Amino acid sequence: MHAPHTEFVEVGLDRIGDRGDRTLDLVRTGYPWGARMRNGAAAVPSRVLGRRAAVVGGPEGVRRFYDPRLRRRGAFPLPIKLVLFGPGTVHGLDDAEHHLRKALFLGVITPETVAALGERAERERTSATADWAHGDRVVLFDEAVQVIARSVLPWAGVPISGEELSRRAAQMATVLHGFAAHGPAYARAVRARLQVGRWARGLIRGTRAGRIQPPPGTALHAAAAARDTKGDLLPERVAATSLLNVVRPAVAVAWFVAFAGKALHEHADWRERIAAGDDAALDAFVQEVRRLYPFVPVLAARARKGQDVLGVHVPRGGLVVLDVHGTDHDPVHWPDPDRFDPNRFLQGAVDPDTLVPQGGGDVANGHRCPGEGVTLTLLAVATRALARLPHTLPPQDLGYDLTRIPTRPRSSVVLTDVRPDAGTGGSPPTR
């Protein structure tokens, strides 16, 4: 996850000011930047972060972006990398190091463990909605952060509950909210990242010392036992980063949950189908939420050596920037792309290189996010529960700012008149 507002810190304002550099334009424009740059082309030349670059998109651009001639090391701006990902993150590794670290995530995130997480999330969601009836209003985004954290942290083998769990969930949400911002939001994100980093290092230290005994196969157990290519245990802070890079992206699903609440409110026909138990409609709805409202606008890689990138020359160390938002809104593959229409996913198989809200490429051997199943499962649990939960959305601003990364509905989606007991039979909410 990878966004721009502070990218200039790494290279210096003098280099950003180079003639033709488009970094500040990316900062100001946000999500639509790549599509405006490309104007339908698979690749266009540019200059980003003071480096010569190719901006690519569409399925051809996606395939080229995951070509082994490109690498991830050094591609992420340091202020983003350290705040969002942490030191030694898998997102910045290549070749043998990447494959070894990726195996950690693939061993933890399996169809069986994701199914178990879904069952845990169902229980937490049921408990939460029962509590919602006792309040005057519910802020869906805030509640989603807490429900997801209560689901994913115990699932990851982390011994935590009560006030500490709530605090850690809020800290991870603060990191996600501010990693690409500037000013106070970024400062708060840095502080929160330091806090959760110290906490995660303590978990690794306690596990290695035997004071904490997470179940085998959980993220905490795997991170504490993980080794590098030389066979040595990962440094404590790198192992802590690996743990956080399992649980933090799950908390990020709260942004999708807020958009799902907006979409359910605006599309009563889909809400009714999902509430009635139409699983195909649920799956299509969840995919359309991810397509229409992706978390990041772009991804970046660096050229190992000088090369042609779809007709654009990129020198050694130059950047290749993947237009994520533009690919997910490409009118060639997604007609009327700004319209919410889950039917797109009920008309046959979708080319995975046209849908990249969490990156593309191969999961096992490439850089595609191994947590995609976690996202789909947690989002489906939340969407089904909301569709069946009688509630009212009072007047509020459900719009969102495409220059703010990550974006979400301005109101964070406020619910009132929540009646969970009445919703057990599948009755849809009211407007």
C-alpha positions as CSV (number, residue, x, y, z in Angstrom):
1,M,0.0,0.0,0.0
2,H,1.7,2.9,-1.3
3,A,0.7,6.5,-1.7
4,P,2.1,9.9,-2.3
5,H,1.6,12.9,-0.1
6,T,5.0,12.8,1.6
7,E,7.1,11.1,-1.1
8,F,9.1,14.3,-1.8
9,V,10.8,14.0,1.6
10,E,13.1,11.2,0.4
11,V,14.4,13.0,-2.7
12,G,14.3,16.6,-1.6
13,L,12.3,19.6,-2.8
14,D,15.1,20.6,-5.3
15,R,14.7,17.4,-7.2
16,I,10.9,17.5,-7.1
17,G,11.2,20.9,-8.7
18,D,13.0,19.4,-11.8
19,R,11.4,20.5,-15.0
20,G,8.7,18.0,-15.9
21,D,8.6,16.2,-12.6
22,R,5.0,15.1,-11.8
23,T,5.3,14.3,-8.1
24,L,3.5,17.3,-6.8
25,D,0.9,16.8,-9.5
26,L,0.3,13.3,-8.1
27,V,0.1,14.8,-4.6
28,R,-2.5,17.4,-5.7
29,T,-4.5,15.1,-8.0
30,G,-4.6,11.9,-6.0
31,Y,-6.4,8.8,-7.4
32,P,-7.1,10.1,-11.0
33,W,-3.5,11.1,-11.6
34,G,-2.4,8.0,-13.5
35,A,-5.4,7.9,-15.8
36,R,-5.0,11.5,-16.7
37,M,-1.3,10.9,-17.4
38,R,-1.9,7.9,-19.6
39,N,-5.0,9.1,-21.4
40,G,-5.7,5.5,-22.5
41,A,-2.1,4.5,-23.3
42,A,-0.5,1.4,-21.8
43,A,2.6,3.4,-20.9
44,V,3.7,7.1,-21.0
45,P,7.0,8.7,-20.1
46,S,7.2,10.9,-17.0
47,R,9.4,12.0,-14.2
48,V,8.5,11.1,-10.6
49,L,10.5,11.7,-7.4
50,G,13.3,13.2,-9.5
51,R,13.7,10.1,-11.6
52,R,12.8,9.2,-15.1
53,A,9.7,7.0,-15.1
54,A,7.1,5.1,-17.1
55,V,3.5,5.3,-15.9
56,V,1.8,2.1,-16.9
57,G,-1.7,0.8,-16.6
58,G,-4.3,-1.6,-18.0
59,P,-3.7,-5.4,-18.2
60,E,-0.7,-4.9,-20.4
61,G,0.8,-2.4,-18.0
62,V,0.0,-4.7,-15.0
63,R,1.8,-7.6,-16.6
64,R,4.8,-5.5,-17.4
65,F,4.9,-4.0,-13.9
66,Y,5.4,-7.5,-12.4
67,D,8.1,-8.4,-14.9
68,P,11.3,-9.7,-13.0
69,R,13.3,-7.1,-14.8
70,L,11.9,-4.7,-12.2
71,R,12.6,-4.7,-8.5
72,R,10.9,-3.4,-5.3
73,R,14.0,-2.5,-3.3
74,G,14.3,1.3,-3.2
75,A,11.0,1.9,-5.0
76,F,9.0,3.0,-1.9
77,P,9.7,6.5,-0.6
78,L,11.3,6.2,2.8
79,P,8.6,8.2,4.8
80,I,5.9,6.0,3.4
81,K,7.9,2.7,3.8
82,L,8.9,3.3,7.4
83,V,5.5,4.6,8.6
84,L,3.2,2.2,6.7
85,F,5.3,-1.0,6.3
86,G,8.2,-0.7,8.7
87,P,11.8,-1.8,8.4
88,G,12.7,-4.9,6.4
89,T,9.2,-5.2,5.0
90,V,8.5,-7.9,2.4
91,H,7.2,-5.1,0.1
92,G,10.7,-3.9,-0.5
93,L,12.4,-7.3,-1.0
94,D,13.3,-9.1,-4.2
95,D,14.4,-12.6,-5.4
96,A,15.3,-15.2,-2.8
97,E,14.7,-12.8,0.2
98,H,11.2,-12.0,-1.1
99,H,10.3,-15.6,-1.8
100,L,11.4,-16.7,1.7
101,R,9.5,-13.9,3.5
102,K,6.5,-14.4,1.3
103,A,6.4,-18.0,2.4
104,L,5.8,-16.9,5.9
105,F,2.6,-15.1,4.8
106,L,1.5,-17.9,2.6
107,G,1.9,-20.4,5.5
108,V,-0.2,-18.3,7.8
109,I,-2.9,-17.2,5.3
110,T,-4.4,-20.4,3.9
111,P,-8.0,-21.2,2.8
112,E,-8.5,-23.0,6.2
113,T,-7.1,-20.2,8.3
114,V,-9.1,-17.6,6.3
115,A,-12.3,-19.6,6.8
116,A,-11.5,-19.7,10.6
117,L,-11.0,-15.9,10.6
118,G,-14.3,-15.5,8.8
119,E,-16.1,-17.5,11.5
120,R,-14.4,-15.4,14.3
121,A,-15.4,-12.2,12.5
122,E,-19.0,-13.4,12.3
123,R,-19.1,-13.9,16.0
124,E,-17.5,-10.5,16.7
125,R,-19.9,-8.8,14.3
126,T,-22.9,-10.4,16.0
127,S,-21.7,-9.3,19.4
128,A,-21.0,-5.8,18.2
129,T,-24.4,-5.2,16.5
130,A,-26.1,-6.3,19.7
131,D,-24.3,-3.5,21.5
132,W,-25.1,-1.0,18.8
133,A,-28.8,-1.0,19.7
134,H,-28.0,0.6,23.0
135,G,-26.6,3.8,21.5
136,D,-28.1,6.7,19.7
137,R,-25.7,6.5,16.7
138,V,-23.1,4.2,15.3
139,V,-20.1,5.4,13.2
140,L,-19.6,2.5,10.9
141,F,-16.0,3.1,10.1
142,D,-14.9,3.4,13.7
143,E,-16.9,0.2,14.6
144,A,-15.4,-1.7,11.7
145,V,-11.9,-0.9,12.9
146,Q,-12.7,-2.3,16.3
147,V,-14.6,-5.4,15.1
148,I,-11.9,-6.3,12.6
149,A,-9.1,-5.9,15.3
150,R,-11.1,-8.1,17.7
151,S,-11.2,-10.7,15.0
152,V,-7.8,-10.6,13.5
153,L,-5.5,-10.1,16.6
154,P,-6.6,-13.3,18.5
155,W,-6.6,-15.1,15.2
156,A,-3.0,-14.0,14.7
157,G,-2.1,-15.5,18.0
158,V,-1.7,-12.2,19.8
159,P,-2.7,-12.4,23.5
160,I,-4.7,-9.2,23.9
161,S,-8.2,-8.0,24.9
162,G,-10.1,-5.2,26.4
163,E,-8.8,-1.7,26.5
164,E,-5.4,-2.6,25.1
165,L,-7.0,-4.2,22.0
166,S,-9.1,-1.2,21.4
167,R,-6.1,1.1,21.7
168,R,-3.9,-0.9,19.4
169,A,-6.7,-1.0,16.8
170,A,-7.0,2.8,17.0
171,Q,-3.2,3.1,16.6
172,M,-3.2,1.0,13.5
173,A,-6.1,3.0,12.0
174,T,-4.2,6.2,12.7
175,V,-1.2,4.8,10.8
176,L,-3.4,4.0,7.8
177,H,-5.2,7.3,7.9
178,G,-2.1,9.4,8.0
179,F,0.7,7.6,6.2
180,A,0.1,9.5,2.9
181,A,-1.0,12.8,4.5
182,H,1.0,15.9,5.5
183,G,1.0,18.0,8.6
184,P,-0.6,16.8,11.8
185,A,-2.2,13.6,10.4
186,Y,1.3,12.4,9.2
187,A,2.8,13.3,12.6
188,R,0.1,11.3,14.4
189,A,0.7,8.4,12.0
190,V,4.5,8.4,12.8
191,R,3.7,8.4,16.5
192,A,1.2,5.6,16.2
193,R,3.7,3.6,14.1
194,L,6.3,3.9,16.8
195,Q,3.8,2.8,19.4
196,V,2.7,-0.3,17.6
197,G,6.2,-1.1,16.6
198,R,7.4,-1.2,20.2
199,W,4.4,-3.3,21.1
200,A,5.0,-5.8,18.3
201,R,8.7,-6.1,19.2
202,G,7.6,-6.9,22.7
203,L,5.4,-9.7,21.4
204,I,8.3,-11.2,19.4
205,R,10.6,-10.9,22.3
206,G,8.1,-12.5,24.7
207,T,7.4,-15.4,22.2
208,R,11.1,-16.1,21.7
209,A,11.7,-16.1,25.4
210,G,8.7,-18.5,26.0
211,R,6.7,-16.0,28.0
212,I,4.1,-15.9,25.2
213,Q,3.1,-19.1,23.5
214,P,1.0,-18.4,20.4
215,P,-0.5,-21.5,18.7
216,P,1.6,-23.0,15.9
217,G,0.5,-21.7,12.5
218,T,-0.5,-18.3,13.7
219,A,1.1,-15.1,12.5
220,L,2.9,-14.4,15.8
221,H,4.3,-17.9,16.1
222,A,5.5,-17.8,12.4
223,A,7.0,-14.3,12.7
224,A,8.9,-15.1,15.9
225,A,10.3,-18.3,14.3
226,A,11.1,-16.8,10.8
227,R,14.6,-16.9,9.5
228,D,16.5,-15.1,6.8
229,T,18.3,-16.6,3.8
230,K,21.4,-17.4,6.0
231,G,19.2,-19.4,8.5
232,D,19.4,-16.8,11.2
233,L,16.4,-15.6,13.1
234,L,15.0,-12.4,11.7
235,P,16.1,-9.3,13.7
236,E,13.4,-8.5,16.3
237,R,12.2,-5.4,14.6
238,V,11.9,-7.1,11.2
239,A,10.0,-10.0,12.7
240,A,7.7,-7.5,14.4
241,T,7.2,-5.8,11.0
242,S,6.2,-9.2,9.5
243,L,3.6,-9.6,12.3
244,L,2.2,-6.1,11.7
245,N,2.1,-6.7,8.0
246,V,-0.4,-9.5,8.6
247,V,-2.7,-7.7,11.0
248,R,-2.5,-4.1,9.8
249,P,-3.8,-4.7,6.3
250,A,-6.8,-6.5,7.9
251,V,-7.6,-3.3,9.8
252,A,-7.5,-1.5,6.5
253,V,-10.6,-3.4,5.4
254,A,-12.5,-0.9,7.5
255,W,-12.1,1.6,4.7
256,F,-13.9,-0.8,2.3
257,V,-16.5,-1.5,5.0
258,A,-17.4,2.2,5.1
259,F,-17.8,2.2,1.3
260,A,-19.9,-1.0,1.5
261,G,-22.2,0.8,3.9
262,K,-22.6,3.7,1.5
263,A,-23.2,1.4,-1.4
264,L,-25.8,-0.7,0.4
265,H,-27.7,2.5,1.3
266,E,-27.6,3.7,-2.3
267,H,-28.5,0.4,-4.0
268,A,-31.5,-1.1,-2.2
269,D,-31.9,-3.9,-4.8
270,W,-28.5,-5.3,-4.0
271,R,-29.1,-4.9,-0.3
272,E,-32.3,-6.9,-0.5
273,R,-30.6,-9.7,-2.6
274,I,-27.8,-10.0,-0.1
275,A,-30.1,-9.9,2.9
276,A,-32.1,-12.7,1.4
277,G,-29.0,-14.9,1.2
278,D,-27.9,-14.5,-2.4
279,D,-24.2,-15.5,-2.0
280,A,-23.4,-14.8,-5.7
281,A,-24.7,-11.3,-5.3
282,L,-22.7,-10.8,-2.1
283,D,-19.5,-11.9,-3.8
284,A,-20.1,-9.6,-6.8
285,F,-21.0,-6.7,-4.5
286,V,-17.8,-7.1,-2.5
287,Q,-15.7,-7.2,-5.6
288,E,-17.3,-4.1,-7.0
289,V,-16.7,-2.2,-3.8
290,R,-12.9,-3.1,-4.1
291,R,-12.9,-2.1,-7.8
292,L,-14.7,1.2,-7.5
293,Y,-13.0,2.3,-4.2
294,P,-9.4,1.0,-4.3
295,F,-7.2,1.9,-1.3
296,V,-4.2,3.2,-3.2
297,P,-3.8,5.2,-6.5
298,V,-0.4,3.8,-7.6
299,L,2.4,1.3,-7.0
300,A,6.0,1.7,-7.8
301,A,9.0,-0.5,-8.9
302,R,12.5,0.3,-10.1
303,A,14.4,-0.9,-13.2
304,R,17.3,-3.3,-12.5
305,K,18.9,-2.0,-15.7
306,G,18.0,0.2,-18.6
307,Q,15.1,-1.2,-20.5
308,D,12.1,-0.6,-22.8
309,V,8.8,-0.5,-20.9
310,L,6.0,-0.8,-23.4
311,G,7.8,1.7,-25.7
312,V,9.1,4.0,-22.9
313,H,12.9,3.9,-22.1
314,V,13.5,3.6,-18.4
315,P,17.2,3.9,-17.3
316,R,18.7,1.8,-14.5
317,G,17.2,2.9,-11.2
318,G,14.3,4.6,-13.0
319,L,10.7,4.1,-11.8
320,V,7.8,2.2,-13.3
321,V,4.6,3.4,-11.7
322,L,1.5,1.3,-11.9
323,D,-1.8,3.2,-12.2
324,V,-3.9,1.1,-9.9
325,H,-7.0,3.4,-9.8
326,G,-6.9,3.9,-13.6
327,T,-6.6,0.2,-14.2
328,D,-9.6,-0.5,-12.0
329,H,-11.5,2.2,-13.8
330,D,-10.4,1.5,-17.3
331,P,-13.5,2.0,-19.6
332,V,-12.3,-0.5,-22.1
333,H,-12.7,-3.3,-19.5
334,W,-15.1,-1.6,-17.1
335,P,-17.8,0.2,-19.2
336,D,-19.1,3.3,-17.4
337,P,-16.4,2.7,-14.8
338,D,-17.6,5.2,-12.2
339,R,-21.0,3.5,-11.9
340,F,-21.5,1.0,-9.1
341,D,-22.6,-2.2,-10.8
342,P,-21.8,-5.6,-9.2
343,N,-23.3,-7.3,-12.3
344,R,-19.9,-6.9,-13.8
345,F,-18.8,-9.9,-11.7
346,L,-21.8,-12.1,-12.6
347,Q,-21.1,-12.3,-16.3
348,G,-18.2,-14.7,-16.4
349,A,-14.6,-14.8,-15.3
350,V,-12.7,-11.5,-14.9
351,D,-9.2,-11.1,-16.1
352,P,-7.2,-10.7,-12.9
353,D,-4.9,-8.1,-14.6
354,T,-7.9,-5.8,-14.9
355,L,-8.7,-5.8,-11.2
356,V,-5.8,-4.8,-9.0
357,P,-7.0,-3.0,-5.9
358,Q,-4.4,-5.0,-3.9
359,G,-1.8,-5.4,-6.7
360,G,-1.4,-7.9,-9.4
361,G,0.9,-10.7,-10.5
362,D,1.2,-14.1,-9.0
363,V,0.5,-14.6,-5.3
364,A,2.9,-17.5,-4.7
365,N,5.9,-16.3,-6.7
366,G,5.2,-12.6,-7.3
367,H,4.1,-9.5,-5.4
368,R,0.3,-9.9,-5.4
369,C,-1.0,-9.4,-1.9
370,P,-1.4,-12.8,-0.1
371,G,-4.1,-11.2,2.1
372,E,-6.6,-10.7,-0.7
373,G,-8.7,-13.6,0.7
374,V,-8.6,-12.0,4.1
375,T,-10.0,-8.8,2.6
376,L,-12.7,-10.5,0.7
377,T,-13.8,-12.6,3.7
378,L,-13.9,-9.8,6.2
379,L,-15.6,-7.5,3.8
380,A,-18.2,-10.1,2.9
381,V,-18.9,-10.8,6.7
382,A,-19.5,-7.0,7.3
383,T,-21.6,-6.5,4.1
384,R,-23.9,-9.4,4.9
385,A,-24.4,-8.3,8.4
386,L,-25.2,-4.7,7.3
387,A,-27.6,-5.8,4.7
388,R,-29.6,-7.8,7.3
389,L,-29.4,-5.2,10.0
390,P,-32.4,-2.8,10.3
391,H,-31.0,0.7,10.7
392,T,-31.4,4.2,9.3
393,L,-28.8,6.4,7.6
394,P,-29.7,10.0,8.6
395,P,-28.8,12.9,6.3
396,Q,-25.0,13.1,6.1
397,D,-22.2,13.6,3.6
398,L,-21.4,10.3,2.0
399,G,-19.1,11.9,-0.6
400,Y,-15.4,11.3,-0.7
401,D,-12.3,13.2,-1.7
402,L,-10.2,11.6,-4.4
403,T,-7.2,13.8,-3.5
404,R,-7.2,12.3,0.0
405,I,-5.3,9.0,0.3
406,P,-6.7,6.7,1.6
407,T,-10.1,8.1,1.1
408,R,-13.4,7.2,2.7
409,P,-16.9,8.7,3.0
410,R,-16.6,12.1,4.8
411,S,-19.2,11.2,7.4
412,S,-17.5,7.7,8.0
413,V,-21.1,6.4,7.6
414,V,-23.4,7.1,10.5
415,L,-26.1,4.7,11.4
416,T,-29.1,5.3,13.7
417,D,-32.1,3.3,14.9
418,V,-30.2,0.1,14.9
419,R,-32.4,-2.9,15.7
420,P,-30.3,-6.1,15.6
421,D,-32.9,-8.3,17.2
422,A,-35.3,-7.4,14.4
423,G,-32.7,-8.2,11.8
424,T,-32.1,-11.9,12.5
425,G,-34.7,-12.8,9.9
426,G,-33.0,-10.9,7.1
427,S,-35.1,-7.8,7.1
428,P,-33.3,-5.0,5.1
429,P,-32.5,-1.7,6.7
430,T,-34.5,1.4,6.1
431,R,-33.5,4.7,4.6
